[in-house]
């Protein structure tokens, strides 16, 4: 059993300084992973001590010490999330430890586990799990077999089937920056959202010892566009469309600069997006570095972050035309998809 270093610090089991305190306890269940994802430090061909997942260090801790620490720190976390590796005995271990952690912490339980069918999901929910996260990670059918193994179509079908069977209880994770086109990520987000899946975004982080250790994180402006789209999908407060340009990036959303700015002021969607109570501090960021996911709304710098994003959109040629100027041919010559918020779609084919 492992726990993130920040989790152990909140529970009084490590003494470290933290720039932001985790609001979810992050645990890891399982040994050496049988999977071989190109970007993951837990993959079987990754070199090193396998003590990292993304940027986070996960020291070993015994079940009993962990349970006692939860009991000694009531209300320390809003949620407990167990990451898992694809290794023998993981389901059995989860079914044993989840009820004990649930009773000791009093918090809701999420499990990131690639269930193989409804029987496993039923057993996890019966043990006290509130949400199951089935990671998709790679957003591109072109890249999925090489980077993760299998096919994206099969992974999406599994997640959507589970979401239909267990409404409001299935999550997935997408990693942005693995080489996908922005349109691939956006269309997958829209598809999963319509299926009732809670979508969480991660920024790709190169991890030492993996096959992608020399690759680079995604451009911040691209990641911010996808965060904005996810916020618009989740909140359903704005009428918008999604238009793409020849580069297959999001070119317009039917939002004027004023409306976009007002939306971001009211909903600072650049914070961590995940299960309720999840803030994942510095999971994919170094303190003082580029903040893809803020662990909380940053005091005193919201306007600066919004200004920087809008300036980057302008430099990238983003179309700030509002819905009133949209036509069935798309915004500024782009390809238009998904007009949300009104009964009649601008795209006659949808």
N, C-alpha and C positions, 0 to 999 in steps of 0.2 A: 504494500500500500504506500502511495506517495501523496504528498500534499504540496501545493504551491508554497513558496517561501513566504509570500504575503499572508496566506491563510494561517500558517504556523505562527507568524508574528502576532496576528490578532488573537490567537489562542494562547499566547504567552509561551510558546514552545521555541521561539527564536527571538533574538534581540537584534533587530535591524531598523534602520530609518526608512520610512516610506513617504514618498511624495504624495501618494494617494492611497487610501485604505480600501481594500476590497470589500464590497458589500455582499458578495457571494463567496462561500468557501469552495475552493477548487481542489478536488481530489483526483487521483489517478489510480485506476485499478487495472492490474494485469502486468505481466512480465514482458519479455522481449517480443515485439510485434512481429506477427507472421506476414503482415503487409509490407509493401516496399514502395510507398509513395515517394516520389522524387524530391519532395520539398520538406519532408518530415524527419526530424531528428530521432524519432522512435522507429523509423523504418529498418528493416532487417539488414539492409546494406549500408546504412548510415554509419559513419565512423565516429568514434568517441565513446563517452561513458553513458550515453542515453539518459542523462539526468535532466535534459531540457525538452520542453515542448514549446515551440516558437522561441521567444526570448526568456521564458520563465524557467527558473530552477525548481525542481520537484524533489526535495529530500525524502528519504524513506521514513516512515513512522508506523508504529504498530497500531493495530486496530484498537486495542485497549487504551493506549495513551491518547489516541484521537478521541475516542468516545468520552473519556474522562475530561478531556479539555473542553469539549462541547458542553458537557454538564456544568463545568466550572465557569463557563462564559455564556450564560443564557442571553438570547437576543443579540448575539454578536453579529449574526448574518441574517439577511433576508431570505437566502436560498443556499442550498448546497448542491453543487454540480459535480458529478463524477465523470471524468473523462475515462475512456477505456482504450486499451490496446487490443488488437486482434490476436489474442493468445489463449491457450487452453485454460479452461476453468473460469473464465471471466464472468459468465452468466451466473454460475454457481456462487462465485464470490459476491457478486452484486446482490443476489437474492438473500445472502446471509447478512451483509453489512448494511444494506439500505434501511431495514426496519430499526436497527440499532442506532444508526445516525439520525434517522427521523425522530426517534424518541428522545435522543440526547440533545439534539439541536432545536427541536420545535419548528424547524424551517421546512419550506417546500423543497422537494428533491427533484432535480433534473438529472438525467443520465444521457451521456453522449455514447451511444452504442448502436452498432449496425445490426439491428434485428434481422433475422432471416425469415420471419413470418409472424402471424398473429399470435401463435402460441407463446412465443417469447415475449411479445408485447404484453399479452394478458398477464403473464407471470410477473413481469416487472411492475405493472400498474397495481396488481394485487399485493405486491410487497411494499407499496407506499410511494412509488414513483409518481410524480405529478406530470412531468413532461419527458418525452423521449426525443433526443436529437439524433437524427441520422444524417451524417455529414455527406454532402455531395462534393464540396470543395471546388473541383475544376468545372468551369462553366462552358467548356468547349468540347463538343463531340470530337473535333479533330485531335485534341490534345489528351483527352481523358484516358484512352487506352495506354498511352506512353507514360503519362505522369502518375496515374492512379491504378490502372488496370481495370478491365471490364469496359462497359460502355456507359456513356452518360444517359442514354435512353433508358437503360435498365435501372440505373440509380434513381432517376426522376420518377419512373413508373412505381418503384417501391415506395418512395416518399409520398407520392400523391395517393397511392392506395391506402397507406396507413392513415393519412390525413382524412380520407373519406370515412374510414372505419372508426377513428378516434378524434372526432372534431375538437379543435382547440387544444390538442395535447401533443402535436407533432411539430418539431422544429427541424431546420437544416442550417448548414453553414456553407457559405460560399467564400472562397479565397480569391480576391481580386489581385491581378498582377502575375498570373501564371502563364501569360502569353495569349490569353483570350482577346477577342475583339470586344470593345465596350458594348456593342449591340448584342452580342451573344449573352453577356452577363445581364443586360437590361431585360431582354426577352425572357430569359430563364426566371429572373426575379418576378416578372409580371405573371408568367405561367404558374409559378409556385404560389404566389399570393392569391391568385384566383382560385387555386385548389385548397385554400385555407391553411397553408403552411406558414409558420413563423420563420422568416428568413433573417439570418444574421450575417453580417459582412465582416470579413477579416481582410486586412492588407497583407499581401505576401511579404514575408520576412525571410531573407536568406539565412539559413542556419548552417553553421560550420559542420562539415562532415557529410552533408547531403550532396546529391548530384546537382542541386540548384544553388549551391553555396555562393557561386559567383554571379548569380542573377541579381537584378535590381528590383526594389519595390515599385509599385505602380506610381505614375504621375499623380500628384495630389489632386489636381483639378479633375482628373477622370474619376478618381475615387469619390470626390465630393459630389460630382454629378450623380453617381449611383446612390450615394447616401440621400441626396435630395429626392431622387425618384422613389426610393424606398419609403421615405417619410411621406411623400404625397400619396403613395399607395396605402400606407397604414392609416393615415389620419383621415383621408377622404374628405378634406375640407375645401379643396380647390378643384375646379374644373380644369382639366389639362389634357393635352395629347403628348405623345412622344414622337418626335421626328429625328431621323438620322441623316447624317451627311454622307458624302462619298467615302469618307474614312471609316464609316460605320461607327461613329461616335454620336452621342446625343447632341443634336444640333439645336433643338428647340423643345419647349414644353408648353407653349401657349401662355407663358407667364411674362408679363412686362417686368422690367427691372424693379418697379415700385412694388408690384405684387410679390415678386420673389423675395425681395428684401423684407417685406412685412411678414411673410410666412416664416422666414428664417429667424426673425426677431422673436416671433411668438413660439416657434418650435425649432430650437437649435439642434438640428438633426445630425450634427457632427459628433454627438456623444455616442458611446458604445450602444449598439443595438443588439439585444438578445432577449433571453427570458426575463420576466419581471424580476428586478433586483440584481441584475448582472451589470457590472461596470468594467470588469477585466482590465484593471489599471496596468498600463505599459506592457500588455501582452504582445503587441506588435510594434511598440514604440520604445525608444530610449528616452529617459527623462532629459528634457532640454532639446530633444530632436524634433523631427516632423511629427505632429500629432494627427494621425489618421482618425483615431477614435478617442475623444476626450472621456475620461472616467466620470466627469461631472461637467455641468455647464461652467465654463471658466469665468471666474469673477473678474470683471474689468476688461476682458478682451473679446467679448462677443462681437461688438461692432467691428473691431479690427479683423477678426476672422471672416466675418461676412463681407467686409469691404475687399479683403484679399481674394476671396472666392469670386466675387462679381468682377473684379478687375481681371482675374485670370480667365473668366468666361469671355469677357470682351476681347482680350488678347487672342483667344482661341476662335473667335468668330461666331460666338453663340448668338442665336436669333432671339431677341427679346420681344418679338411681335406677339401681341396678345391674341386671345381666341377670336376676337372680333375681326381680325384681319386674316384668319385662317381660311383656306379653301380646301376643296376635296383633292386638289393637286399636292397638298402638303405645304409646309412652311418653307419659304425661300428655296423651293426646288427640292427639298428633302423628301424622303419617303415617310409618309405619316402612318402611324399605327396607334390604336388604343386611345380613343377619345373617351375620357372618364368624367362622370359627374352629370351627364345629361342623358335623356332617354334615347336620343337619336345619334348614332355615331356619324362623325364626319367621314369615316372610311366606310363606304357603302358595302364593302365586302365583309365587314365584321359585325 
